[in-house]
Amino acid sequence: MQMMDLTGRVALVTGGNSGIGLGMARGLARAGAKLAIAGRNSAKNEAAARELQGLGAEVLSLKADITQEKDCQMIVHSTLARFARLDILVNNAGTNIRKQPQDYGLDDWKTVLDTNLTSAFLCSKAAYPAMLAAGGGKVINTGSMMSIFGASFAMPYSASKGGIVQMSKSLATAWAKDNIQVNAVLPGWIDTDLTRAARKEVDGLHERVLARTPAGRWGDPADFEGIAIFLASSASDFVTGAVIPVDGGFSSQA
Ligand code: NDP
């Protein structure tokens, strides 16, 4: 469909080398976008780039640690240097450290907040001038069910993901006049490297997710292709500041 055609558009996806970020990148590639993906692990970056090239996309893979402001600036500047434009920024890279609240150290807190929240601020700030100059753009931020619910074993993570929602709404209101739409996607429980670790560390998690999710299954990275295309394309030009669960009904169930 033409309004979801991303031919000629350029997307930068942080954490685009695996899981949900790679799922979104696949969707954007299938819709015709050129892609830059950023992560710390070069082998994962290269493998994802090859896969996305197989879908017909031009791909730039960038080794970056998005907890560092200079790396956030570098990935935006490298994308512009390679493709001469940046239409879509997906702030998706994330991490978690699971402990009881009283057991976290300040280093744990900073690692999770810097990775999940501060990076989204820094990458958005770095991308803004190019989107402003181009007359518009799209920012897609990855939240979580922990943007709306708490979890005894994920206090810094839920703080960071609550922050993603409020940051998205503030950016959306500030940049609507510039034709930049900013929205947040809240994944339910999705089968990725991140949650494979959680399943090992949290007793009974797998069964609880199945019982609590109306769709009766874990989500898959493929479940994020459609929402990424919608929020990156002109189909969503009047959608901004929205917070969209992609959760098989998890957040609708009492
Ligand atoms: P993955 O572990 O598969 O993906 C995490 C991605 O983030 C990887 O690509 C990783 O790349 C990248 N990353 C992590 N830290 C950094 C860093 N410092 N600098 C650059 N890249 C980094 O997990 P998911 O796909 O599950 O997670 C993606 C997002 O989805 C996260 O924001 C997560 O919080 C969120 N989410 C996931 C849910 C789920 O059920 N899976 C539920 C709700 C939200 P590399 O290792 O190469 O650095």
Residues whose N, C-alpha, C, O or C-beta is under 5 A from the ligand:
A	BS01	NDP	G15 G16 N17 S18 G19 I20 G21 A38 G39 R40 N41 K44 A64 D65 I66 T67 N92 A93 G94 T95 T115 T142 G143 S144 M145 P187 G188 W189 I190 T192 D193 L194 T195
